[in-house]
């Protein structure tokens, strides 16, 4: 293979991103200050710039039930940051919800950046013990499918027991 070898999104190695990495990502809005984007800013920009413009994502999300997903991103210097997303209709908010979420995903901040960028499958750090999830697993599948399609990855067929949008 010539040039840089293609990376497998299923291979996992934790790494912090260096410098002002967020300025190199065309899907992240330029921040108002020079700080790394918050977890909320990342998921917000991902939805606005990767999910909404893609008709396949809009069609896919039309099969989802309204679900609340909490992202707990563990930033090495800022600590735990919380963001919540509601799938179908899509809504992104900062902080914890005041109702019980369908799913909580705890993940390291830089792993989450790489997941949103399409460089890493969201399940890799979780399978390696570098995060966890609690709640409705089908909600996690729905979120993973949406991320995969938004990043141009193939939608993996599911077992009949867990169809898209199944409660």
QUIZI-V304485 format. One record per pair of residues at least 6 apart in sequence whose ideal C-beta (glycine too) atoms are under 7 Angstrom apart, sorted by sequence separation. I is the first residue (numbers start at 1). J is the second residue. D is the distance in whole Angstrom. If there is no record, write none. Layout:
i-><I I>
j-><J J>
d-><D D>
This chain:
i-><22 31 51 74 75 114 125 126 149 158 85 115 126 133 148 72 73 22 28 83 84 111 72 145 83 70 71 84 82 84 22 70 82 111 22 69 29 68 69 28 84 108 141 27 68 69 107 27 67 111 145 66 67 111 123 141 27 66 108 122 142 27 64 65 108 142 64 107 138 106 122 61 62 70 106 61 70 43 105 138 61 68 104 103 104 68 70 104 39 69 72 74 103 115 68 69 72 102 103 118 39 68 69 70 71 72 73 74 75 101 102 118 67 74 118 69 73 103 102 103 51 73 43 71 39 43 38 40 47 39 47 44 43 40 40 87 87 16 39 42 46 69 42 67 39 42 69 67 64 60 61 60 57 60 25 57 17 56 57 14 16 15 51 54 17 54 14 51 50 65 50 63 64 63 65 12 9 9 10 7 9 12 12 10 12 14 9>
j-><28 37 57 80 81 120 131 132 155 164 92 122 133 140 155 80 81 31 37 92 93 120 82 155 94 82 83 96 95 97 36 84 96 125 37 84 45 84 85 45 101 125 158 45 86 87 125 46 86 130 164 86 87 131 144 162 49 88 130 144 164 50 87 88 131 165 88 131 162 131 147 87 88 96 132 88 97 71 133 166 90 97 133 133 134 99 101 135 71 101 104 106 135 147 101 102 105 135 136 151 73 102 103 104 105 106 107 108 109 135 136 152 102 109 153 105 109 139 139 140 90 112 83 112 81 85 81 83 90 83 92 92 92 92 94 142 143 76 109 112 116 139 113 139 112 116 143 142 142 145 146 146 146 149 117 149 110 149 150 108 110 110 146 149 113 150 111 150 150 165 151 164 165 165 167 120 119 120 121 119 121 124 125 124 128 130 153>
d-><5 6 4 6 6 4 5 6 6 7 5 5 6 6 6 5 5 7 6 7 5 6 6 6 6 6 5 7 5 5 6 5 5 4 5 7 5 6 5 5 7 6 6 6 5 7 6 6 7 7 7 6 5 7 7 6 4 6 6 6 7 5 5 7 6 6 4 4 5 5 6 6 7 6 5 5 7 6 5 5 7 5 6 6 5 7 5 6 6 6 6 7 4 7 4 6 7 5 5 3 4 5 5 5 5 4 6 5 4 6 5 7 4 6 7 7 4 4 4 5 7 5 5 7 4 6 6 4 6 4 6 5 5 7 4 6 7 7 7 7 5 6 6 5 7 6 6 7 5 6 6 6 6 6 6 5 5 5 5 6 5 7 6 7 6 6 7 5 4 6 7 5 5 4 6 7 6 6 5 7 5 4 6 6 5 6 7>
